[in-house]
Structure formats: C-alpha cells, structure tokens
Amino acid sequence: MSIKPIVLAMLTTAALTAAACSSSQPTSQAPAPAAQAPAATPPTTGNVKQIEQKRAGDYLITLSSESGSLKQGSNNLTLEFRKRDQLADPGNVEVKPMMEMKGMGPMLANTKATPSGTPGRYNVTTDLSMAGPWKFMVTFSGGETAFDLTTQ
C-alpha cells in the first residue's frame, strides 16, 4: 500500500473539517440553558440621574438611579461618597430602607450595597415591596444619614 493515498485522505479530511468549522451556516446545537438572572443589575455610572443628595460630616452623599426616581419592586441604585468634589472611600457601607407602618414595626426592604470597584462608589440593589414613603438609612465608617424618599 502506498503512503500517497493515506496522506491524501488525511489532507482531504483536515480540509473538510476546517471548512466545516469556519462555515457561516448555523449549527444545530441545543441552546445552552439560560442562566438565572441576577435580582438586580447595577446601573452604569454614565446613565444615572440624581435622586437625592445629603451631607454627612465631610462627605457629600448622592443616591442615583437610571430614572432619577424609585419605583415599587426591584431598584438598581448608585451611592457615591465625595470629599472636596473627589470620590472618597467611606469604609464599610450599609443601606437599610424602612417604611413606617402605623400600629406595627417598620417594614424593611431586602437591600445590598456592594463596592463598584471605584473607591467611593457603591452599587445598591433593593426590592421595595410597597409604594409610598421610605427612609433609606445609610451608615458608613464614621457617620450616617437618611434619605426620605417616595416610591411610585
């Protein structure tokens, strides 16, 4: 048996395989299972509008969202801490929204504040179960403030 037919068959197989892999025709693969979507996706900083701003000690604290307001349900917010017009890391940050309820204790909202990767900027995800007045208590190393806000 000659080597030429074997080499020729191998080269033909390699060429056909390469052509099939680079084909623009869609392959018939089953779609990948959908990943569970996160509860909230933080807004990008270029698309946010200020909801409210407060001063606490040396910090000017700004709460923002893509719409510039809060809504009933899931909200993606940005919380920024500035000193002398510069973003500044305030240390550990916690955000606790609560709604006062007549005749019972306050309603609390499931909320998480995580560093965005830029010192002084935090991504906040919250789920406000009712429309109406909410008090957002913001505590950080060395201070605290409250934002009195209303959801639609």
Secondary structure, DSSP 8 states (H G I E B T S, - for coil): --HHHHHHHHHHHHHHHHHHHT-SS-------------S-----GGG-EEEEEEEETTEEEEEEESSSSB-SEEEEEEEEEEETTEE---SSEEEEEEE--TTS--EE-EEEEEE-SSTTEEEEEEEE-SSEEEEEEEEETTEEEEEEEEE-
